[in-house]
């Protein structure tokens, strides 16, 4: 059997009651509803962080509203203990504030090779 351990991580926004995974969303997705290749790269950085922390909850201890405010004020997750420099540098690049400054998939592959 499976269960949704992150059920409370989804935020209901607006009158349409659309559930949004705010803990994985790029700032431009949160602010403007924009979803692009670049926002996927941001989310990939969050997933990398989850892998390194062995599935810790992103922004643990913060409410969804606090996560939204934190991300929109240019806040990012802290470096996990025991995180290799290469992975931390990749995460930081994935979380660049300006979307076009984030790495492409090809650049990510090159960094990981």
Secondary structure, 3 states (H helix, E strand, C coil): CCCCCCHHHCEEECCCCEEECHHHCCHHHHHHCCCCHHHHHHHHHHHHHHHHCCCCCCCCCCCHHHHHHHHHCCCCCCCCCCCCHHHHHHHHHHCCCCHHHCCCHHHHHHHHC
